[in-house]
Amino acid sequence: MATDTAMGIEERYQYLRRMQKRYQKADRREQSALLDEMVAYTGLHRKSLIRRLRSDLTRRPRSRERGRTYGPDVDAALLKLWEATDYVCAERLQPVVVDMGKLLAQHGELRVGPQLETQLGQMSVSTIRRHLPPVPADTPVASLKGTPEPLSARRACLSHPT
């Protein structure tokens, strides 16, 4: 009875609320059969299902929710830096982001305060990648192919004297 698509959290809770009534009224043999069905349907472990079926099955909010570390000012500065470097990848942008920000600030293209400078310096490659939008389709970078030209074409260029 396993499904092809994964069940969402809210769907799982709705399903378990329906099954909880049947599970509590059933005898031991029926409970075992119901648990087998629920394991196959939800993908949860048997013991986890038993614990959940004995509780009240209400979702609790997270105890510690993390706030945003980087605000819209960092996103705007990062976008400006990314455009100035011709939409380079995050791996190449991250090491030069602070120096490039200072350079653009000297030319009046960007306002970089001490807080913004420290935040840009602390950003990791993966964080920069998450904060950057997709490359615009009209840029020459977006039209480049990921594979280089064939080796035979390069050999032909090298063997031809120019």
C-alpha positions in Angstrom: 0.0 0.0 0.0 3.0 2.3 -0.3 2.4 5.4 -2.3 4.7 6.8 -5.0 4.6 10.3 -3.6 5.8 11.2 -0.1 3.0 12.1 2.4 3.2 15.7 3.8 3.3 16.3 7.5 -0.2 17.7 7.7 -1.6 14.8 5.6 0.2 12.4 7.9 -1.4 14.0 11.0 -4.8 13.9 9.4 -4.4 10.2 8.5 -3.1 9.3 12.0 -6.0 11.2 13.7 -8.4 9.0 11.7 -6.6 5.8 12.4 -6.1 6.7 16.1 -9.8 6.0 16.9 -9.7 2.6 15.1 -6.4 1.7 16.8 -7.6 2.5 20.3 -10.8 0.4 19.9 -9.1 -2.6 18.3 -7.7 -5.7 20.1 -4.1 -6.6 20.1 -4.2 -8.6 16.8 -6.1 -5.9 15.0 -3.7 -3.2 16.4 -0.8 -5.1 14.9 -2.5 -5.3 11.5 -3.3 -1.6 11.7 0.3 -0.8 12.6 1.5 -2.8 9.6 -0.8 -0.8 7.3 0.2 2.6 8.9 4.0 1.7 8.5 3.4 0.9 4.9 1.4 4.0 4.2 3.3 6.7 6.2 6.8 5.3 6.1 7.2 5.9 9.9 8.7 3.3 12.2 6.4 1.1 14.2 7.5 2.4 17.6 7.2 6.0 16.5 3.6 5.3 15.3 2.7 3.7 18.7 4.1 6.7 20.5 2.1 9.1 18.3 -1.1 7.1 18.5 -1.0 7.3 22.3 -0.5 11.1 22.3 -3.0 13.8 21.4 -1.7 14.2 17.8 -1.5 18.0 17.8 1.4 19.7 16.1 3.4 21.9 18.3 5.3 25.0 17.1 9.1 24.8 17.2 10.6 25.8 20.4 13.4 27.8 18.8 12.8 29.5 15.5 15.8 31.1 14.0 15.3 34.6 12.6 16.7 36.0 9.4 20.5 36.7 9.6 20.7 38.7 6.4 18.2 41.4 5.5 17.1 43.0 2.3 20.1 45.5 2.4 22.5 42.5 2.2 20.5 41.0 -0.7 20.5 44.3 -2.6 24.3 44.7 -2.1 24.9 41.1 -3.1 22.8 41.6 -6.3 24.8 44.7 -7.2 28.1 42.9 -6.6 26.9 40.0 -8.6 26.0 42.2 -11.5 29.3 44.0 -11.3 31.2 40.8 -11.6 29.2 39.6 -14.7 27.1 37.1 -12.8 29.9 34.8 -11.6 29.1 31.8 -9.6 28.9 31.9 -5.8 32.2 30.1 -5.4 34.0 32.8 -7.3 32.0 35.7 -5.8 32.5 34.8 -2.2 36.2 35.5 -1.8 36.0 38.9 -3.4 32.7 40.1 -2.1 34.1 42.4 0.6 36.9 43.9 -1.5 34.5 44.4 -4.4 32.0 46.1 -2.1 34.6 48.5 -0.9 35.6 49.2 -4.5 32.0 49.9 -5.6 31.6 52.1 -2.5 34.6 54.2 -3.5 33.0 54.8 -6.9 29.6 55.7 -5.4 27.8 52.6 -6.8 27.1 51.0 -3.4 26.8 52.2 0.2 28.7 49.8 2.4 28.6 50.4 6.2 30.6 48.5 8.8 27.6 46.2 9.6 27.0 45.4 5.9 30.7 44.8 5.4 30.9 42.3 8.2 27.8 40.5 7.1 29.1 40.2 3.5 32.4 38.9 4.9 30.6 36.2 7.0 28.5 34.8 4.2 29.4 31.3 3.0 29.3 30.1 -0.5 26.0 28.2 0.0 24.4 31.2 1.6 25.4 33.4 -1.3 24.0 30.8 -3.7 20.6 30.8 -1.8 20.4 34.6 -1.9 21.2 35.1 -5.6 18.4 34.9 -8.1 18.8 32.8 -11.3 21.0 34.2 -14.0 18.9 36.5 -16.3 18.2 34.9 -19.7 19.3 37.8 -21.7 22.9 37.8 -20.4 25.7 36.2 -22.5 26.6 34.0 -19.5 23.2 32.3 -19.6 23.6 31.3 -23.2 27.0 29.5 -22.6 26.9 25.8 -22.8 28.2 23.7 -19.9 30.3 21.4 -22.1 33.4 22.6 -23.9 33.9 22.2 -27.7 35.0 18.8 -28.9 38.7 17.8 -28.6 38.9 17.3 -32.4 37.9 20.9 -33.0 40.6 22.1 -30.6 43.2 19.9 -32.2 42.3 21.3 -35.6 42.9 24.8 -34.3 46.2 23.9 -32.7 47.5 22.1 -35.8 46.7 25.1 -38.1 49.4 27.7 -38.2 48.0 31.2 -37.9 
